[in-house]
Amino acid sequence: MTTLLDRIARTASRSWRRSLAIAALVLVVLGVLVGTVGGQFTDEFSVPGTETQMALDLLEKRFPAAANEGATVVFYADKGSVRDGERPQAIATARREIVALPEVTSVSDPLAGRASSQVSEDGKVAFATVQYDRPAFEVEQADAKALDRAAHSAERDGLQVAMRGPVAEAAEQQLAPVGELIGIAVAVIVLTLVFGSVSAMVLTLISALIALAGGMMLLTLGAGVTSVPEIAPTLAVMLGLGAGIDYALLIVGRYREHLAAGESVPDAAATASRTAGSSVLAAGAIVTVAIAALLATGIPFVGRMGVASAVVVACVAIGAVTLLPTLMGAFGNRVRPRRPERLAPSPVLRRWDERITRRPWVAMIAGVAVLLALAAPFTDLRLGQPDDGNARHESQLRVAYDKLADGFGPGFNGSLLLAASLPSGGDSKPVLERLTGAVERTQGVAAVSAPMPSPRGDAATITVTPRTAPQDERTSKLVERLRDRVIPAATDGTGVDVYVGGNTATQEDMADKIAEPLPIFIGAVVILSVLFLMAVFRSVWVPLVSAAFNLLSIAAAYGVVVAIFQWQWGSSLLGIDGELPIVSFIPLLMFAILFGLSMDYNVFLQSRIREEYMKGAGPRESVIAGLSSVSRVILAAGTIMTAVFLGFATDPDVIVKIFGIGLGAAIMIDVLIVRMVVAPAVMILLGDRAWWFPGWLDRLLPRLEIEGRDDAEPAGERDRPRPPLPHGQPAPAGASEG
């Protein structure tokens, strides 16, 4: 691998015009393909094999007219009734404007009849349901804005309007990529400070952004072949931008070291790619495999989010060892440091490293104590489904949610839907009446609608309004009660199959579905990562200890998420009011992403420590030298990635907020506590045992070279037994056993 990377970098940097033309051609071809066969991202969240999914499938097949609900328009009056004065006329006019919109198929009339079920008992709130001729994710934002304008045209004579639903969410989406812009701005500042060179900053940033653009185009092409969740591009950009800049930063930092040593541009590019580039590919491979392994969960949209992110991370890693050398050739000697002494390890960081390694027990215990303290809130994790009740108070989604809850009860926004499949050739009306009566008498039920038959009479739906809010634990208990006792007792032996759906039921099913493969998934990711690191570092203890502390740092990140979003420690600063439950698939996704990203920094650090140790330095000296040489880069990379992730906390989508805060906190914890404190302390405590590797395992595992040598020493020379180390200790097994 190192020989191949050497050859690619040397060729690309020497013939940079041709290489740049090839890269431009690839991007143009991808752009043309995206414009012709690229697809749209969807909001399809299927959970196969669950009762909720069965209910949804039944609705799609037998109630096609009701399948594309887009928005709920809420009319409310703080004083009087929505029927007072000119308010009914205003509602009727707005309704006509909405009906006239393209793609809208129907709008319910909230004031039809004096006893309309769409008007609250006190008359202060009414709502109209808007349906489209297509799924909500296919409705353009311009059309969503048109709906917003038409609905708000009713605001006069004391009548006010708010909307909720998927199309209403599209109308509120921010067009400016705030998260990306914040990340890029911080990257510009940090890269300029680290390199002390605008050219080096531009080189790093441009290569990462071009590779990211290529990855996103591949993702759009994939959306033309299969369904890709709407949140996948946001998550992919978040990871791709952070990882891409980090990877380029590591290679450019090594490249400038060799330029400062007097090497030519092709030689320096080849050496940087052979050394740091190998680490980047290894780190990118770990991240890619860990995230793509989400396919094993059996939940399609979770697996596709993982694969989408993995594709983009793989693209930025490959771009770092192909496109970056090309740009190195184009920039030439403009990247060469004018003051080579700036590349020397920072005296401040070196003193820190020496202090940590002088008292390793104290450093390790203190670091672990901080991690455990941060992880403590994780024990209070509560899974649930955020909804419009968690939106900002000034958001119309939140206003609509609150007004509906005030007018129709707290359970109205989380109604359960019973989907019944009826046998052909029989009268199922008595069964449905018995079922409706049994549900009405169930504890926790506020109201039950009359059964609504399908056009062909082979199915029916019943809407159940709980007494409690969607996120209330009592609503979850109601779902269990209906499924386990009430419905089976009312339909036993009748041939009528009834499935309970709705947001609360969906969340319960999703949590159960994720819990099934979770232990196997976590175990598989950890074991594969440990084996990979063993094959790379020829060590038993380094991979095992790395995996243990990765798990602890991830638990700490979970704790931060719980403290902010459930315990409300500063959540108001993020525009979130009240306790916010954590979506069940977020911890799973965070684990896959964070375990991979933590391994990134672990590979960067341990490869330099091992390189110094293999040159003959003692355990403590190798840790100090290795950490001093990469600590500034790791801190810079961690700062950039943290800023990229935290920038996405500005997104109005609460799921994106949780990801941004969780991932940003995790990277900060991993860099500042694990890599800068705990890892070097543990390496000192392990001493020479850190690089112990039994002969039988050495022969069993393949030898993977991820950190090439600065010189071009042939493989045969590298594999010869190493002479005794200067500090009088034997060479590690990986250095002497073939």
N, C-alpha and C positions, 0 to 999 in steps of 0.2 A: 504493500500500500504506500509506504513512504517513497519508494522509487517512482511509483506512478504519479504521486503528488508533486514530486520534484520535477518530473518531466513536464507535467501539465503547466506548472507555474513558470518554469523556465521558458517554455515555448510561448505561452500566452503573453508574458511580459516582453519578450523579444519581438514577437510579431503582434504587437498590441493593436495595430490598425486593423489587421485581418480579423483578430479575435473580437475586436469591438464591433466590426461589421457583422460577424456571425451572431453575436449577442443581440444586436439591433434587429437582425433578420428574424431571429427566434421570437422576439417580442412582437414584431409586426405580424408574424404568422399567427401567434396566439391571439393578438388583438382582433384580427380578421375572423378567426374561428369563434371568438367570444361574441362578436357582432352577428354572426350567422347561426351558430348552433348552441350558443350559451343559453343557460336556463335561468329561472328565477328561484330565489330561496323561498321556502315555504314555512308555515307555522304548524305543520303536521306533527303532532305529538302522540303517536300511537304506542300502546303498550300491549303487544300481542299476548294472548292467552289469559287476559284478565277479564273480570266481569264488566268493568267499565268499557273496555274495547268492544266486547260483545254488544253492549248497549249502543255504542256509537255505530258499529257496523249495521245493526238492525235499523237504526234511524236513517242512515244513508241509503239503504236499499229500499225501505218501505215508506219513508217520509221525505222524498227528494225535494219537495217544495220548501221544507223547513230547514234545509241543510246549510243554507248560506246566510245565517243571521249576521248582520254586520255591525249594528249599533243600537243602543237604546237611548232615545232622546227623552230627557226628563224636564217637564215643565213644573215650576213651583212658584208659590206666592208666599211671601213672609206674612202678609196680612190678607185676610179674606180667603176666598176660594178661587181655584182656577176657572170656575164657571162665572165669576163676577164680571160685570161690565163688558168691555170689549175683549176680554181675554180669550173667550171661546173663538171669536173671529180671528184673533192673532194666531191661535193654535191651528185653526183650519187653513189659514193662508200659508203658514210655514209648512204644513203637511202637504199642500198642493205643490209648493216649490220643491220639496224633497222628492215627491212622486215624479216630478218632471226631470229629475236628474238622470243622466244615462247610467245604465247598469242597475238602477234600483228597480226591483220588481214589485214590492209592496210596502206599504206603511200602514200599520194598524191605526185605527181612529180611537184615541183615548176617551173621547167624550161621547161615544156612540151609546145612547140609552142613559137613563138617569141613574141606573145602578151598575155602571161599568166597573169591571174588576180592575181596570187600569187607572182608577182614581182612588186615592186614599179615603178612608172613612171621614177624615176631617176636611176633605176637599182641597187640601193645600198642595197636594202632589199628584201629578199624572204623568204617564209615560207612554211613548209610542215605540214600537219595535220596527226597525228598518231592515229589510231583507234585500240582498243583492243577487244578481244572476251568476255570480262566481264566488269562490272562496274569498274570505277577507284579505288574505295575503296577496291576492292578485289585484286588489283595488289600489290604484295609484294614489300617491299622496295628494296630488292636485284634486282628484275626485273626493278624497277624504276632506280636504279643505273646503270644497264646494258644499259638501254635506254640512259642515260646521257653520258656514255662512248662512245656508238656508234655514237651519234649525234656529240659529240665534236671531233670525229676522223676526221671531215672535216676541222679542224682548221689548215690551212696552206696557204701559198701564199697570206697572207693578209686577208684571209677569217676568220671570227669569228662566234661563235655559242652561242646562248642562248635559253632557253626553258621556256615555261609557260604552265599552265594547271594543272589539279589535279594530274597526275602522276609525273609531274615535281616538284610539291609541296612535294610529298612523298619522292622524291630523296633528298630534302633539309631538311627534318625533322631531328631534333636532337635526337639521340638515348639516350644520357645520361639524366636522370631525374633531370635536373639542379634545377628546382623550388623546387622539393621535398627535394633535398639534402641541399639547402640553408635553407629551413624551419627547417629541422632536426638539422642542425648545430647550428642555433640560439636557438632552443629548448634545446639542450644539455647545452649551455652556461647559458641561463636564468634559467633553472631548477636547475642547480648546484648552481648558485648564490642564488636563492630563498630558496632552501632547505639546502644549506651548506652540502649536502650529495650526494655522487656519487650513493649510493644504492637507495636513494629515486628518483634520476633522472632516473636511469635505470628502476626502477619499473614503473614509470609513462610512460616513452617512450615505453617500451616493450609492455605494455598492450594496449596502443593506436595503435601501429603499427600492432599488431596481430589482433585486432578488425577491423582495416582498411583493412587488407588483406582478412579477411572473407567477409567484405562488397563488396570488389572488385570482389571476386570469385562469389558471388551472382549476381553481375551485369553482369558478363560474362555469367553466366547461363541464365540470362534474355535475353541476346542477342541471345541465341539459340531459344528463343520462339517468340520474336518480334524484330523489328528493333530498335536499340539504336544508336543515333547519335555519330559520332566519337569524338566530343568534350565533350560528357557526361562523359567519364572516367576521363578526365583531370579536369573537374569541380568537379566531385565527390571526387577525390583525394585531390584537393585543400580544399574543405569543410571538408571532413572526417579527414584529417590530422590535420587541425587547431582545429576543434571541439573536436576530440578525445583526443588530448593532453590537451586542456583546461579542459575537463570533468575530465580526470584522475588527473590533477593538483589540481582541487578543492577538490576531494575526498581524495587524498593523503595528502593534507595540513591539512584537518580536522582529518584524521587518525593519523597523527603524533602528533597533539595536545593531543589526548587522550592517545597515547602511553606515551607521556611525563608526563601525569597526573598519570601514574602508572597502567593503564589498561592493561590487557592481549591482545595478538594479536587478538583472536576471538572477544573479547568484543570491542576493539577499531575499528576493521573492521565493526562490526555490527552497532556501533554508527555512524561511518562515513557514512555508506550506508544508515542508517535510516534518517540522517540529510542531508548531502551534496548530497548523492545519490538520494534522493527524488527530490532535486532541479535540478540535472542533468537530470533525466528522464522528469521532467516538461519542462525544457528548450529544451531538445531534441525533445519532442513532439511538441512544438511550431514551432521549425525550420522545422521538418518533415512535419507537416500539411501545413505550409505556402508555402513550396517549392512544395509539391505534388499537391497543389491547382492549379498549373499551368496547370493541365489537363483541367481546365475549360476554357482555352483560345480558345479551339477548333483547335489549331495548333498542330498536332501530335508530331513533333520533339521538340517543346518547352515543351509540357507536358511530353515527355519521358525524356528530360534532367532533368526536375524537379523531376520526380519519381526516376530516377537513383541516383540523389544526395540525395534524401530523404531516399532511401534504405541504403546508406552508412552512413549517419548521424545517422539513427536509430540503425544501427549495432554498431557504436562506443559508442552510449549512453547505449545500452544494455550491451555491453562489459565492460563498466565502473562499472556496478553494479553486474556483474557475474564473468568475467575473472579477474578483478582487485582484488577482495577479495581473489581469488585463489592464485594469485601471492603474495599477502600480507602474506598469510600463508607460502608460499615457502621462502620468504625473511626473515620471522620471525622478530627477534629483531634488525636485521641489519639496519632497517629503523628508529629505535628509535633515537630521537635527542640526541646527546652527550651533547649539550649545550641548554637546554630547554629555556633559556632566549632569544634565537634567535627567538622563536616563538611569543614573545610578540610583540604587535603592534609597528611599527617603530615610533620612536620619531619625525622624520621629517614629516612623513605622518600624525601623530596625530596633529602636529602643523598646518599643512596645513588644516586639517579638521576643527580645531577650528577657524582658520582664515576665512574660507569660511562660517561657520555657524554663525560667529560673525556679518558679514555684508551680510546677504542673498540677500537683494535687489541688492546690487552692484554686487555680484557674478552672480546672475541670469541675470541681464541686460547685463553684460559684456559677459557672455557665449552665450546668445541669439544673441548679436550683432556679435560675431565671426561666429556663425552658419549662420546668414543671409548674411554676407560678403562672406563666402565660397560658399553659395548657389546661389549668384548673377549670375555667368556665366551660370547657368542652364537655364536662360531665353533665352539664345542664342542657345539652343540645336538644332542640325540639324541631322535628321535621314538620313541614306544613307547606301550604301553597299561598304565597303572597298574592294579594289581589288589589283592587283599586282602593281598598280601605287603608292600604299602606302608602298610598301616593301622597304627595305634598298637599297640604291643606288648600293651597290656592289653585291646585290643578282641577280642571273641570271633571276629570275622572273621579277624583275624591269627592267633589261636591255632589255629583250625581249619585255616587255610592251612599253618601251620608243621607241625602234627601230620600232615597228609596228606603233606606233602613228606618228613617224617622216615620215615613208614611205607611210602610207596609210591614214593618217589623225587622229585627236584626237578621233573621234567617232568609229574608227575601232575596238577598244578593247571592246566596249560596244554595238555591233550591236544588233538591235531588230530583232526578228524572227516572221514573220507572218505565222501562221499555219492555213490553210484553209481546211475545211471539205467540199467536193464536193458532190452534189446529184448524185445518180446513174442514168444511162440511159439518161444523157443529156450532151450537149457540154458546158463545163464551161470555155473554152478558152477565149471567148470574155469578160466574167466577170473578169477573172484574168488579162487580158490585160488592161481593164478599171481601175481595182484596182491598178495595177502597175503604170499606168500613173498618177492617182490621188495622189498616195503616192510620186511619183517623183516631183510633183509640190508643195508639201507641204513645208511650211517654216521650215527650220531646217534639211532637209534631204540632205545628200551629195551624196548618191548613192543607187540604188535599183537593186537587182539581178533579172534575169529572173525567172519566177516561175519554181520550180523543182517538177515534179509530183511524187507521190508515185509509187511503183512497180505495184500496182493494179489500179492506176489512180483514186482512190477515195479521194485523198488529195493532197495538194501541199504546198510548203513552199516558202516564199519570204524573203530574207535577206535585211534589211534596215540599212544603215550606217548613223548615225546622223552626223551633222557637229560639234557637241560638245562632250566633254568627258563624260564618263558614270556617273560621280558624279556631273556633271553640272546641275543646276536647269532647264536649258533650255531643257535638254534631257528629264527630267520628264514631262515638259510641252508638249514636242513632243508626248510622250506616250498618254497623255490625249487627245491631238488634234486628233491623229489617231483613238483612241477608240470612242471618242464622236462625231466626225464630218466626217472625211475623209472616214473611212471604212464603216460606216452605209450608207453614201450617195452613195458609189460605189457598194454596194451589196444589197441594199434594194429590196426585192421582188424576188431575184434570187435563193433563197434556199441555197446559199453559206454562211457558217458560218466561220468567220475569228477571230482568237484569237491572241492577241499581247503578245509575250513572250520575254525573254531576262533578263539579270541581273537587269537593271534599272526597267523594268516592274515588276519583281519579288519583288524588294524592295518596290515599291509603293504598291503592293497588300498586302505584308506582314504588312506594316505599317498600312494600312486601317483595315486589319483583326485583328491586335492586339488592335487597338484603340476602336473597338466595345465593347469588354467585359472588357476593362481596368478599368473604374469607378466601375463596379460591383465587379470585382476581388479585387481591392484595398479596397473597402468598406467591402466586406465579410471578408477579412483577418484581417482588423482592428477591426471589430465588434466581430469576434470570439475570437481574442486575448484579447480584453477588457473583454469579458464575462468570459474567462478562468481565467484571473488575478483577477477578482472580486470574482470568486468562490474560488480562492486560498487565497487571502489576506483579504477577507471580507472587502473590501473598495471600495468606488465609485471613489474618487479623484485620488488615486494612479494609477489605470489602465488608466484613462482618460488622466492624465498628462503624463504618460509614453508613451502612443500612440502618443500624440501630439509631444513630443520631439523626438521620434523615426522617425516620418515623417520629422521633421526638419533636423535631422542628415542625413537622406537618401538624402534629397534635397541638403545638403552640399556636400555629396559624388558625386552626379551628377554634381554639380558645379566644383568639382576638375577634374572630367573626361573631361568635356567640356573645361576647361582651358588648360589641358595638350594636349588633342588630337585634339581639334578644334582650340584653340588659340595658340597652339604650344609652350606652356610654358615648356620648357625642354624636348619636345618630341624627339629631336635629340639624347638625351642620351639613349633613348629606341630603337634606330635604326629606327625611323620613320621620314621620310622627307615629309614635306608638311602637309596641313590640312587633318585630318582624320574624316570622318563622323561616327556617332555612329549607329551601326546596330540596327534596330528597336526593336528586341527582347531582347537586352541587358538591357535597363532600366527596362523592366518587370521582367526579371530574377533577376536583382540586387535588385529590391524592395522586391520580395519574400524572397530572401536569407537574405538581410540585416534586414528586419523587424523581421525575426526569430532570427537572431544572436544578434540583439540589445536586444531582449527580454531575451536572455540568461543572459547577464550581469545585466539586470534589475532584473531578478528573484534572481540572486546571491546576489545582493546588498539589495533589498527590503526585502528579507526573513530574512537576519541578522538584519536589522533595526527593523522589526516587532518582531523578537524574543526578542530583547532587550526591546522593548516597552512593550511586554506582560509580561516581568519579572518585570515591575514596573518602568522602567526608563522614564524620561520626554521626550518630543519631541526632544529637542536639544541633551540631553544626549544619547538618543537611536540612533540618527543619527551619533553622533561622535563615539559611541562605535561600532555600526554596520559597519560604513565605515572604521574605524580603523582596525577592525578585518579582513576585506576582501579586503581592498584597495591594499595591496601588492599582493594578489593573482590575483585580477582583472587586475592590471597593468602588472603582469607577463604573465597572460593568453592573454591579449590584445597584448603585445609585440610579443609573439609567433605566434598568429594568423595573426598579421600584417606582420610578417616576412615570414610566409608561403605564404600568398597571394602575397606579393611584389616579392617573389622569382619567381613567374610565369610570371612576366613581362619580364623575359629573354626568354620566349618562342617565336619562330619566328612567330607564328600565332597571327595576330593583335587582333583577338577577345579574345584570351586568355590574351593578354597584357592588354586589356581594363578591363577585369574581375579582373585581378590581381591588377591593380592600383586602380580600383574603390572599390573593397572589402577591400583592405588594408587601403586605405584612410578612408573608412567608419568606420572601427574598431578603428583606431587611433582617429578619431573625437569623436566617441561614448564614448570611455574610458576616454580620456583626458579632453574632454569638458563636455559631458553630465553626465557621471557617477561621475567624480571627482569634477565638479563645479556646473552644473545646477541642477542635481537631488537632492543633499543634500540641496542646497539653497531653492529649492521649498518645500522640506519636512519640513524645518524649518518654512517657511512662512505659510504652511498649519497647522502646529501645530497638536493639537488633531483631527482637522477636517480631517487630512489625513486618519484616520482609522474610519471615520464615515460610517456607513452602515445601511440603514433603515431596520426595521424589516420585512416589506413585501418582500423586495428583498432577505433578509437573508433566509426567508422560501422558496422563489422561486428557488434560485440557489442551486445546490448541494454543499456540503462542501468537498473541495479537500485539503488534507493535503500533502504539498510538502516538508515542512521543519520540520522533526520530532524533538522531544525533545532529548537533550543529555542524559537524564535519561530515564528509561523505565517506566515512569508513565503511568498507564492504561488510556484508552480513557475516561472512566467515570470521572476520576479525572481531566483530561484536560478540560472537557466540563462544569465543575461546574463554577458558577459565580465567577469571580475574585474579591478579596477584593479591596477596594479603593487604588488607586495608591499612592505612597509616596509623589508625588508632588501635591496631593489634587485634581486630576482630575478624572472624571469617566472613567471606563473601556470602551473600544470601543464595539460597538454592537456585533461584531463578537465573542467577548470573553464571552459574557453573554447571548446571545439569542440562544436558542437551535433550 
